[in-house]
Amino acid sequence: MTNETVKFEFEGKSIELPVKTATTGEKSIDISRLRSETGYTVLDPGFGNTCSCESKITYVNGEKGILLYRGLPIETVAEKMTFVETAWLLIYGRLPTMSELKQFSTLLTENELLHEGLLHHFDAFPPNGQPMSILSAVVNSLVCYSPEILENRSEEEFNNAVAAIISKARTIAAFSYRKAMGLPFVYPDPARSYCSNFLHMMFSIPYRPYQPSEEAVRALNLFLMLHADHEQNCSTSTVRIVGSAQTNLFSSVASGICALWGKLHGGANVAVFEMLQHLAKGEESIPEFIKRVKRKEVRLMGFGHRVYKTFDPRAKILKKAVSDLLEKETATEKDPLLDIARELEEIALNDDYFKERNLYPNVDFYSGMILRALKIPLNMFTVMFAIGRIPGWIAHWKEGKDDAGKLVRPRQVYTGAVDTPFVPRDLRNADN
């Protein structure tokens, strides 16, 4: 920490505000005293220039294409770790020992079943109910069945709450799919790993248990790890804001699920897949589609990122994983959508129009292909994103709680009327 300050001068007055320097060198001006000492506030629509908090969890450098989980490069995480290990890293701030990882895995297994009362909730949803709606509703309902860990007053209670959300979310997601398909629920198998168990609950039938290949389990692990956290995005910020009101962990995570549901956030990989399906019909050639993109008649989904100004490092990892999975899965034939994706990628990487605008493939571009290869239906894509992101949400909720920060309460620039006359009901019309 340095004593560097920035001086603002206005209306014959001045104020010096402290500068905070991140461990990676970026500098931020601490304006927490600005309004109390000057009467001024700051307008930053979309918060593109605003740091809402200090955090030690995840670092993103969009210009250089860097993503770190607790200081570890995402490439190292993807190559050497599992989703369960990544969840521990994000939540508890360090790599687990062998003993800690085993205990955490055991705790997840012990918490994977749903209370029988919760199963009646699924009966209340229509067969075509949106899986994200079901996931958010049932996760929030977990509070009713786990009052003993609602307040997280002790480390043990917090650990149980963590395991309950991470493990039960997977079960809830699988059960929502089974209900939509008119299939009986398949209960988790304690002998299986986290990812293998999810695929088992999704695709097993009573007379034939589903046995995913090692490549499929690894691909799902990879997908979940790469989605586990991404700094202060829309859903993570939502969780932190809701948590700042001392809202319980279950409800805070449910709020993150709702935020992730948005088309501009977690729904982006669905839009990519719909675009590829459109091109696969052959009604429009790829070159003609690209021309329409340049004329701004349509959007090229899966390219460009609000943070990254170069190739999304997660996209690089998933690109290879897609190829490996489709090559090694004997039950999966060559996928024409992957060929279309590669052609679009080749055009974007070599066309000056896209290069000048930093429109590189992002994580959404390839994540849909991974899920397709795993036979995950389109309406479950965002649910899969949510399952992966839960450890990050928990980590940020915990960090906000540990920091004992203030209730988040943004200001606004009011632009409405200030002298509206009152008109009695019998004299009102559309003009007044």
N, C-alpha and C positions, 0 to 999 in steps of 0.2 A: 504494500500500500504506500503510495506517494502522497505528498502534500500539494500536488498540482491542483490548480483551480482554473476556472474560466470566468471572465468578468463580462457581465452584461450591462450595457448603459442604455438608459431610456428616460425620457422626460426629465433630463437633468439629474437623474439618480443613477446609482449603480449597485450591483450585487455580485459578489463572488460566490460561485457554486463549486463544490468539490468535484474532482474527476476521479472516477473509479476505473481501475485498469484490470481487465480480465487476465487470467493466467496465460492466455494465448495472445495477449498484447492489445486487444481491442479496448478502446476507451469509451466511457460513457459519462455523461454529465448527470450528476445527482441533483434533480430539480425538486426534491421533496420540500424544500423551504420556499420555493418560488412564490406560491400563492399567499402564504402567510406573511411574507415580507414585502411583496410587491402588489398583490391583488391580481396578478396575471396568472392565467393558466396556459396550457399548451394544447393545441389542436393537432391531432395526428390520426386521421381516419384510417382504420385498418391496423393501427399500431405498428406500421412498418418501420418506424424509427424509435420505437419505445421499448425499453427493457422493463418488463413487469416485475421482475424478481432477480435475485442472484441464485444461481443453481450450480451444483457440482455433478449433475447426472449425465447430461449429454451435450456434446459440442458439435456444432455444424458450421463448416466454412464453405459457403456456397460458391465463392470465387475459385477455390482450389479443389472442390469436390471431396471434402474431408468430412467424415462422420465418426465420432468417438463415443463409445459407451464407457463411462467412468474412466476415460483416458485410453481405452483400448480401441485400436482401429477396427472399423466394422469388418474389414477383410479378415482380420485375425479372429474376431468373434465368429464369423461365418464358417471359417475353416476348422476351428479347433473346439467349438463349444456346442452345446445343445440349447434348446429353448428353455428348459428348466434351469440350467446353469446360468443362462443369460438373465432370466427373471431374478434369480438371487443376486447377481451382480448389480443390476439396476436398483433393486429395492434396498439392499443392505450395504451397498457402496464398495464392495470388494469381491474378489473371487472366493468362492467357498472352498473350504477344505474338503477332503474326501468324506469325512464324517458328517460335516454340515450338509453336503449335497445329498448324502444318503438319508439323513434325517428329514430334509426338505422334501425329497421324493416320497418318503414314507408318509409324511403329513399330507401331501397332495392325494395320495392313494386313500388315506383315511377320510378325506373330505370330498371324494368324488361322487358319492351317492346324494340324491335329492330326498328331502323329507317327503314322506308319502302324501302329506297334505299339499305339497307343491304340485304334485302330478295332476290334481284337480284343476289347477290353473290352466293347463294345456287344453282341458275340455272346454274351457270358456272361450278359447280362440277359434275362429273359423278355420277350416282346412287350408284355405288360401291366405291365412294371416301372414303379414310380412315378418320374416324371421328377425329383423332388427327390432321391430316393435315388441315381439315376444321376448327377445333377449333382454331388452332394457326393463320391461315390466317385471319379469321373473327375477332378474338380478336385484331389483329394488325390493321385491317381495322376500328375498332372503333375510332381510332385517327381521321380519315377523317370526322367522323360525330359528333365529340365532341371537336372541336378546342378550345372552350371556357374553357375547363378544361385541356388542353394539358400541360400547364406549371405548374399547381398546385401552383400558386403564393400565394393563400390564403388558410386558413384552410377550408373554405367552398368549394373551388374548389377541394381540396384534398379529402374531404369527399364525394363529388359527384363522383369523379373518382373511389374511393374505391367501392362505391355502384354500380356504372355502371359495373365494371369488375366482381364483385362477383355475381351480379344478372343476367347480360346479358350472362355470360359464361354458366350458367345453361340453358338459353333459346336457345343459339346457339347449345349446345350439344343435346338438345331434338329435335330441328329442323333438325339437321344433321341425326339423327336416323329416323325421320319421312320421310325425303327425300329418304333415302335408302330403306325404306319399301314401298314407293309409296303412302304414306298417306298424307292427308292435314295437314298443320301446326295447332297445337292447341295452342292458345294464353294463357298466364298465367292468372290465376284467382286471383285477389287481395285479395280475402277472405281467401285464403289458406296460410299455413305456407310455409317456404322456401322449405323443403323437400317434403311435400305433393304436392306442386305446380309442382315440377320437375316430379314426378311420374304421375301427371295429364297430363302434356304436352307430356310425353312419350307415355302413354297408353290409353288416352281417345279417343273415337271415336264420331263423330258428334251426334249420337243418343243415346250414353250411356257414360256419364262422368265416369272416373275411380275414384273409392273411395278406396284408400289404407287403410289397417287396421292400427290401432295404433302401432301394433308391426312392421309393415313394415316401417312406418315413423320413429319410434324410431331406427330401425336397420340402416336406411340410415343416420340418424343423427349421429349415433355411428361411422359408416364407415367414414363419412366426418371428424368428429372431430379427429379420430385417425390418419388421414392422413394430418391434417392441417399444421403440421410443424415437422421437424426432424433435426434441426440444420443445419450445413453447408454441406448438401449433394450435389450431382452433379447439380441438377436443381436450388436449392437455391443459390449455389455459382455462377451459370451462371447468375441468375437475379442480384445478387450483382455486378458482374463484368460488365455486360452490363449497369447497373444503374450508375456505377462509371464514365461512359462517359457522364453523365447527359442525358441519354436517357430517354424518357418519360415512365411513368408507364405502359401504354398499351403495348408498344413494349418490355419493359423489361419482363413483364409477358409472352408475346408471346414467348420470347426466352426460358423461363423456361419450357413452354409447349413442345417446340421442344426437349429440353434436357431430359425431363421426358419420351419422347416417346421411348427412348432406351431400348433394351431388358434387359440390366443389371440394369436398374433403374425402371421406372414405368411399364415396360412390364413384370416384374417378376411374377405377379399374373396370367397373361395369360399363362405363361410357366407352372405354377403349375397346372392350370386347364387342360391344354393339357396333362400333365403327368397323371393326374387322369383319364381322358377320355381314355387314352391308356390302363391303368390297368383295367378299367371297361369293356373293350372288352373281357377280359378273355383269350387273346392269350398268356399271360405271367402271372404266379403267382406272388404274392407279394414277397414271400421268394426268388424266382429266380431273381426278379428285384433287391432286396436288395443285392443279391450276386454280380450282375453286377455293382451295385453302388460301392461296396467295391473293385471290380477289376478295378474301375475307367473307366468302359466302358460307363456308363451313369451318369448323374448328378441327385441327389435327389433335385428337385426344392422345394423351400419354407423352406429349412432348412439351418441354419447358417446365420450369418449377419456380415458385415464388421466391425460393431461397437460392437454389443452385443455378449458377451461371455457366456451368460446364456439365460434363456427363455425371449424372447421379450415380454415386458409387454403388448404391444398392441395385441399380439397373444393370450394371456390369456383372455383378454376381449372379443375379437372376437370369440374365441372358444365357450364361453358360449352363446354369442349372436346368433351364428349359430344354436345351439341346441334349444334355446328358440324360434327363428323365425320359424324353421321347425316344431316345436311341436305345435305352436299356429296358424300357417297359415293353416286353414282348406282346402284351395285350393291346398296346397302343400303336396304331398305324401312323404313318407320316401325316402330320396335321397341316392342311393347307393354310390355316390361319397363321401358323408360324412363318410360312414362306411369305405371306403378305406382310407380316410384321417386319421381317428382315428386309424386304424390299423398301418398305417405308423408312426403315432405319437407314438404309444405304443412301436413299435420296436425301434425307434430312442431314446426314453427316457430310454430304458432299455438295449440297446446293448452297450457294452463297446467301440466298434468301433466309434460310434457316440458321446458318452459321452466324450471320450478322446479328440475328435476333436471339442468339443463345438458346435456340430451341433444340435441346438434346433429349433423347429418350429418358423418361423418369421411371421410378419404381412401378408405377401403375401400368406402364407399357408392357412389362413382362409378367407381372404378378398374376394377371388374369390367365395367362397361358399356363402357368404352374397349376393353378386351381383347376383349369379345364383338364389338364393331363391327369389330375387326381380324381376326376369325375365329380368335382364339386359343382353343383348347379349355380347358375348365374345369380339367383336371388339370395344365395348364401355367401357371395363374394365379400360383401361388407361385413358380414358376421365374422368371417375368417380374419379380416383386418382387426376387428374388435378384440377377438381372442388373443391375437398377437400383441395388441397395444395395451392390454390390461396391466402387465407388469410396469410399464412406463407410467401409466396413470397412478398406480399405487405408489410408485417411487416419488412422484411429484406431490401427491397428497401427503405422504409421510414427511417430505422435506418441508412443505409449507407448515405442517403441524409442529414439527420440531423447531422451526424458526420462530414460532409464536408470532407470526406476522399479523398485520391489521386486517380487519374485514375489508375486502376489495370493494371500493365504491368510486367508480370513475366519475369525472365531471363531464359537462357537456357545454357546447356553445348553443344557447337557446336562440332559435331564429323564428319563433312563433309570435303571435299577436300579444300585445301587452295592454290594450285598452278596448277589448271587445265589449260592446254594449249588450246588456241583457234585454231580450225580446220575450214578452209573455207568450205562452204556448199558442193562444188563439190568434196571434198576429204573425206567427212565423211562416215563412215560405222558403223555397230553395235558395232564394237570393240573399237571405239574411240569416 
